[in-house]
């Protein structure tokens, strides 16, 4: 592809598209995209937004759909409660997520950035649409920015940034609902501000940061701050599926003039209309190849396809493809490598899901009381004393019954038997065994914890003798 890049458009390798040679910010006024992929992206994005706003409100089994209560160390995901005792699950799940991100990016590029990243969704589906509504299209926005300050400009700027701030404040409160719960949030909102002054200041500061990102910093998050964008340089290879320009078909670019046609000069399908650049939210030229700033939002695909339709040429001059596929002139297809990686991704999803589903509703710990030796008892029996702790990780009350499953013997339990949901209980168990049944210094004991004759969990420990 390098033979088609002259010195002028090769400068993208030395600087980012939103900063000029003097180091000043080049403000991006993106043309409003339209097309099939943009419509699909809108549907998917609004679905994610609806989930984000409804998750703190919807309930499963009486619990908020998602709750991350760090202060009380209580986490709820889709109605399932997690406690600090389940922290090992988070380690496993975090490792699975990291592996998933790496493998997903190797195969599908930055598909997440363009379709599911909160930065992209809020920017493109909320804030930028408000901007188009108030300031007009990309051309009108440039004129408004360049014109002198007057009543019209003051009104538009005030209206837009006021709406931006209100949305930022609402979203800040929404995130708070994920941290403390919807009920507590409503209680905080209805109380006088003076009673929650520190919390109110924190929300205002968070809203200010949120407003700053979407009103001013914008695409710089993707090009400067986002670590995922930086990682793509080492994760992508020639087989990764990205938004790519078919330079073999498109070059040499430019509209064919009559004299060139008569002279037999053949031009590529790209007429150099630069529409793909105008719709790009990070203001790059996709024809220069894969770049750090590209978030795979597909706006350039829709723009190019609309031009190809008018030119009565095949669609897909810019499309989802791998660099190897472009070089070999092949159409998009799933390779054996992609299928294998996709199966591995599905396995990771099934694995993490099974961790959640198969997690027990209680967690039991039964240990011999420190410093206590075995006790001789009547009827040729010996006893050991145990401390138990049981955590109810479900969202219902549990009527506990502890039974000795192995070996033969009997127990006496002292402690609370009714365990409220999302709580824990502690107590003492005295285990009595016949001396003739104890063959070793440390024999295995197996307990069963029941609720209404349903076995919830088994726990094994040792019985000491001699």
C-alpha positions in Angstrom: 0.0 0.0 0.0 2.9 2.3 0.6 3.3 3.1 -3.1 0.0 5.0 -3.0 0.9 7.2 0.0 2.6 10.4 -0.9 4.6 12.5 1.5 1.6 14.7 2.2 -0.8 12.0 3.4 1.9 10.0 5.0 2.2 12.4 7.9 -0.4 10.5 9.9 2.5 8.3 11.0 4.1 11.2 12.9 1.2 12.9 14.5 -2.4 12.4 15.5 -5.2 13.8 13.3 -6.6 16.2 16.0 -3.4 18.1 16.7 -1.7 20.5 14.3 2.0 21.1 13.8 2.0 23.8 16.5 0.5 21.4 19.0 -2.9 23.1 19.0 -6.2 21.1 19.1 -8.0 20.6 15.8 -11.7 20.4 16.7 -13.6 17.6 15.0 -16.9 18.5 13.4 -18.0 15.2 12.1 -20.6 14.9 9.3 -23.7 13.0 10.5 -23.4 9.4 9.2 -26.2 7.5 7.7 -26.6 4.0 6.4 -27.4 0.4 7.3 -24.5 -0.1 9.7 -25.2 3.2 11.4 -28.8 2.1 11.9 -27.7 -1.2 13.4 -25.3 0.6 15.6 -28.0 2.9 16.9 -30.3 0.0 17.7 -27.6 -1.8 19.6 -26.4 1.3 21.3 -29.8 2.4 22.5 -30.4 -1.2 23.8 -27.2 -0.8 25.9 -28.3 2.6 27.1 -31.7 1.2 28.1 -30.0 -1.6 30.0 -27.7 0.9 31.7 -30.7 3.1 32.9 -33.0 0.2 33.8 -30.5 -2.1 35.6 -30.7 -0.2 38.9 -34.5 -0.2 38.7 -35.3 -3.7 37.6 -35.3 -6.4 40.2 -34.8 -10.2 40.3 -35.7 -12.1 43.4 -36.2 -8.9 45.2 -32.7 -7.7 44.5 -31.5 -4.9 42.2 -30.3 -6.2 38.9 -26.7 -4.9 39.3 -25.3 -3.5 42.6 -21.7 -2.8 43.4 -21.8 -1.8 47.1 -18.1 -1.5 47.9 -18.6 0.0 51.3 -20.8 -2.9 52.6 -18.8 -5.4 50.4 -22.0 -6.6 48.8 -22.3 -7.2 45.1 -25.4 -8.2 43.1 -25.4 -9.4 39.5 -28.7 -10.4 37.9 -30.3 -11.1 41.3 -27.4 -13.2 42.6 -25.7 -11.8 45.7 -21.9 -12.0 46.1 -19.9 -11.5 49.3 -16.2 -11.1 50.0 -16.1 -14.9 50.5 -16.8 -15.1 46.7 -13.8 -13.0 45.9 -12.0 -15.9 44.3 -14.7 -15.8 41.6 -13.8 -12.3 40.7 -10.2 -13.3 40.3 -11.1 -16.0 37.9 -13.6 -13.9 36.1 -11.1 -11.0 35.8 -8.6 -13.4 34.3 -11.2 -14.7 31.9 -12.1 -11.1 30.9 -8.5 -10.3 30.2 -8.0 -13.4 28.1 -11.3 -12.7 26.3 -10.3 -9.1 25.5 -6.9 -10.3 24.1 -8.4 -13.1 22.0 -11.4 -11.0 20.9 -9.1 -8.2 19.7 -6.7 -10.5 17.9 -9.7 -11.9 15.9 -12.2 -9.0 15.6 -10.1 -5.9 16.1 -11.7 -2.9 17.9 -15.2 -4.1 17.3 -16.0 -3.3 21.0 -14.8 0.3 20.6 -17.1 1.1 17.8 -20.2 -0.8 19.0 -20.3 -1.2 22.8 -17.8 1.1 24.4 -19.6 3.6 26.8 -17.4 6.4 25.6 -18.5 5.8 22.0 -22.2 5.2 22.9 -22.5 8.4 25.0 -20.6 10.5 22.6 -22.2 9.4 19.3 -25.7 8.5 20.4 -26.3 11.2 23.1 -24.0 14.2 23.1 -23.2 14.5 19.4 -26.9 14.1 18.4 -27.8 17.0 20.8 -25.0 19.0 19.2 -26.4 18.3 15.7 -29.9 19.3 16.9 -28.8 22.7 18.4 -25.7 23.7 16.4 -26.7 22.2 13.1 -24.7 19.9 10.7 -20.9 19.8 10.5 -20.7 22.8 8.1 -23.0 25.0 10.3 -20.9 24.0 13.4 -17.8 25.3 11.8 -19.4 28.5 10.9 -20.8 28.9 14.4 -17.4 28.3 15.9 -15.7 30.8 13.6 -18.3 33.6 13.9 -18.1 36.4 16.4 -19.9 36.2 19.7 -23.6 37.4 19.3 -26.9 36.6 20.9 -27.5 33.6 18.6 -24.2 32.1 19.5 -24.5 32.8 23.2 -28.0 31.2 23.2 -26.9 28.1 21.4 -23.8 27.6 23.5 -25.7 28.2 26.7 -28.5 25.8 25.7 -26.1 23.1 24.5 -23.8 23.1 27.5 -26.7 23.4 30.0 -28.2 20.2 28.5 -24.7 18.6 28.5 -24.3 19.4 32.2 -27.8 18.2 33.2 -27.2 14.9 31.4 -23.8 14.5 33.1 -25.4 15.2 36.5 -28.2 12.6 35.8 -25.7 10.0 34.7 -23.6 10.7 37.8 -26.6 9.9 40.0 -27.3 6.9 37.9 -23.8 5.5 38.6 -24.4 6.3 42.3 -27.5 4.0 42.1 -25.1 1.2 41.1 -23.0 1.8 44.2 -25.5 2.4 47.0 -28.8 1.1 45.6 -31.8 2.8 44.1 -33.7 3.0 47.5 -30.8 4.8 49.2 -30.3 7.1 46.2 -34.0 8.2 46.3 -33.6 8.7 50.1 -30.5 10.9 49.5 -32.2 12.9 46.8 -35.3 13.6 48.8 -33.3 14.6 51.9 -32.0 18.2 52.3 -28.6 18.7 50.6 -27.1 19.8 53.9 -27.6 16.2 55.3 -25.4 14.7 52.5 -23.2 17.7 51.6 -20.0 15.6 51.1 -21.9 13.2 48.8 -23.4 16.1 46.9 -20.0 17.7 46.3 -18.6 14.3 45.1 -21.5 13.9 42.6 -20.9 17.5 41.3 -17.2 16.8 40.9 -17.9 13.5 39.1 -20.5 15.2 36.9 -18.0 17.9 36.1 -15.5 15.3 34.9 -18.1 13.6 32.9 -19.2 16.9 31.3 -15.6 17.8 30.6 -15.0 14.5 28.8 -18.0 14.7 26.5 -18.2 18.5 26.0 -14.5 19.1 25.4 -12.1 16.1 25.7 -14.2 13.9 23.4 -12.2 11.8 20.9 -9.0 12.5 22.8 -10.1 9.8 25.3 -9.8 7.2 22.5 -6.5 8.5 21.1 -4.7 9.6 24.2 -6.1 8.0 27.4 -7.6 4.7 26.5 -5.2 1.8 27.2 -7.2 -0.5 25.0 -6.5 1.7 22.0 -2.8 1.5 22.7 -2.9 -2.3 23.1 -4.3 -2.7 19.6 -0.9 -2.0 18.1 0.5 -5.2 19.7 -2.7 -7.3 19.5 -3.7 -6.9 15.9 -2.0 -8.8 13.1 -2.6 -9.2 9.4 -5.4 -11.7 10.0 -7.4 -9.5 12.4 -10.7 -8.3 11.1 -10.8 -4.5 11.0 -12.4 -1.7 9.1 -10.1 -1.6 6.1 -9.8 0.2 2.8 -9.3 -2.0 -0.3 -6.4 -0.1 -1.8 -6.0 -2.6 -4.6 -9.4 -1.8 -5.9 -9.5 1.9 -5.0 -6.1 3.1 -6.1 -5.0 5.2 -7.9 -7.7 7.4 -6.5 -9.5 10.3 -8.1 -12.4 11.0 -10.4 -11.6 9.9 -14.0 -11.6 12.9 -16.3 -12.5 12.8 -20.0 -9.0 13.4 -21.2 -7.6 10.6 -18.9 -10.3 8.2 -20.2 -9.4 9.0 -23.8 -5.7 8.6 -23.0 -6.4 5.1 -21.5 -5.5 6.1 -18.0 -7.3 3.7 -15.6 -8.3 5.0 -12.2 -9.4 3.1 -9.1 -12.9 3.0 -7.6 -12.1 5.7 -5.0 -13.1 9.1 -6.4 -11.3 10.9 -3.5 -14.5 12.5 -2.3 -13.1 12.4 1.3 -16.6 11.6 2.6 -15.0 8.8 4.7 -12.9 11.5 6.4 -15.8 13.9 7.0 -17.9 11.3 8.9 -15.0 10.0 11.0 -15.5 10.9 14.7 -11.7 10.9 15.1 -11.0 12.7 11.8 -8.6 10.1 10.3 -8.3 9.0 6.7 -9.0 5.3 6.7 -7.4 5.0 3.3 -4.0 5.4 5.0 -4.5 2.0 6.6 -5.1 0.9 10.1 -4.4 3.7 12.7 -4.4 4.2 16.4 -7.3 6.6 16.3 -9.6 4.3 14.4 -12.4 2.9 16.7 -14.0 0.7 14.0 -17.3 2.7 14.2 -18.2 1.8 10.5 -19.2 5.4 9.7 -16.7 5.4 6.8 -18.2 2.1 5.4 -21.7 3.6 5.2 -20.4 6.8 3.6 -18.3 5.0 1.0 -21.1 2.6 0.2 -23.4 5.5 -0.5 -20.9 6.9 -3.0 -20.4 3.5 -4.6 -24.1 3.2 -5.1 -24.2 6.6 -6.9 -21.2 5.6 -9.0 -22.9 2.2 -9.8 -19.9 0.4 -8.5 -19.7 -2.6 -6.2 -20.0 -1.9 -2.5 -17.3 -2.7 0.1 -14.5 -0.5 -1.0 -14.2 0.2 2.7 -15.4 -2.9 4.6 -14.8 -5.3 7.5 -11.7 -7.3 6.3 -8.3 -8.4 7.3 -5.1 -6.9 5.8 -4.2 -10.3 4.4 -7.6 -10.6 2.8 -7.1 -7.2 1.1 -3.7 -8.1 -0.1 -4.9 -11.5 -1.5 -8.0 -10.0 -3.0 -10.3 -12.2 -1.0 -13.8 -11.5 0.2 -14.5 -11.6 3.9 -14.8 -15.2 5.3 -14.2 -16.9 8.6 -10.9 -18.7 8.6 -10.1 -21.8 10.6 -8.1 -19.6 12.9 -11.1 -17.3 13.5 -13.4 -20.2 14.1 -11.1 -21.7 16.6 -10.6 -18.5 18.5 -14.4 -17.8 18.4 -15.0 -21.3 19.9 -12.4 -20.5 22.6 -14.2 -17.2 23.3 -17.5 -19.0 23.7 -15.8 -21.4 26.0 -14.7 -18.5 28.2 -18.2 -17.1 28.3 -19.7 -20.5 29.2 -17.0 -20.9 31.9 -17.6 -17.6 33.6 -21.4 -18.1 33.4 -21.1 -21.5 35.0 -19.0 -19.9 37.9 -22.0 -17.7 38.6 -24.7 -20.3 38.2 -23.0 -23.1 40.2 -22.0 -20.9 43.1 -23.7 -22.3 46.2 -26.4 -20.4 48.1 -24.4 -20.7 51.4 -20.8 -20.9 52.4 -19.8 -23.1 55.4 -16.7 -23.2 57.5 -16.4 -25.8 60.3 -13.2 -26.0 62.2 -12.1 -27.7 65.4 -12.0 -25.3 68.3 -8.3 -24.2 68.8 -6.7 -25.6 72.0 -9.4 -28.1 72.7 -8.5 -31.8 72.8 -10.9 -34.7 72.5 -13.0 -35.6 75.5 -13.9 -39.0 76.9 -17.6 -39.5 77.1 -19.9 -42.2 78.7 -21.0 -45.2 76.6 -17.5 -45.7 75.1 -17.8 -42.4 73.2 -15.4 -39.6 72.5 -16.2 -36.0 71.4 -14.6 -33.1 69.6 -15.7 -29.5 69.7 -16.1 -27.4 66.5 -16.9 -23.8 65.7 -19.0 -23.2 62.6 -19.7 -20.1 60.5 -22.3 -20.1 57.8 -22.9 -17.3 55.4 -26.3 -17.0 53.6 -25.4 -15.8 50.1 -29.0 -16.3 48.7 -31.8 -13.8 48.8 -34.1 -15.8 51.0 -34.2 -16.9 54.7 -32.8 -20.3 55.3 -33.9 -22.7 58.1 -30.6 -24.5 58.8 -30.2 -28.1 59.9 -26.7 -29.6 60.2 -26.3 -33.3 60.0 -23.4 -35.7 60.4 -23.2 -37.7 57.2 -20.0 -39.8 57.8 -19.1 -41.7 59.9 -21.8 -43.0 62.3 -22.3 -40.8 65.3 -24.4 -37.9 66.6 -24.0 -34.2 67.1 -25.3 -31.4 69.2 -25.6 -28.0 67.6 -25.7 -24.7 69.5 -26.4 -21.6 67.5 -29.0 -19.7 65.4 -30.8 -22.1 63.1 -32.8 -19.4 61.2 -30.4 -17.6 58.9 -31.8 -14.4 57.4 -31.0 -13.7 53.8 -27.7 -11.9 53.2 -26.5 -12.6 56.7 -24.3 -15.0 58.6 -24.5 -17.1 61.8 -21.9 -18.7 64.1 -22.2 -21.5 66.6 -20.7 -24.6 68.2 -21.0 -28.3 67.2 -20.1 -31.2 69.5 -19.5 -34.4 67.6 -19.8 -37.8 69.4 -18.3 -40.9 67.9 -17.9 -44.4 69.2 -14.3 -45.3 70.0 -14.5 -48.5 68.0 -15.3 -46.5 64.9 -12.3 -44.2 65.2 -9.4 -46.1 63.6 -6.9 -43.2 63.0 -5.6 -40.2 64.9 -7.4 -38.0 62.4 -10.5 -39.4 60.9 -12.6 -37.7 58.2 -15.9 -36.1 59.1 -18.5 -35.1 56.6 -21.3 -32.7 57.5 -24.4 -31.9 55.5 -26.1 -28.5 55.7 -29.8 -28.8 54.9 -32.8 -26.4 54.3 -36.1 -28.1 54.4 -34.6 -31.6 53.7 -32.7 -30.1 50.7 -28.9 -30.6 50.8 -27.3 -27.2 50.3 -23.7 -28.0 50.9 -21.3 -30.6 52.2 -18.2 -29.9 54.3 -15.4 -32.1 55.4 -13.0 -31.8 58.3 -11.0 -34.0 60.7 -11.8 -35.7 64.0 -8.9 -35.9 66.4 -8.3 -38.8 68.8 -5.1 -39.8 70.7 
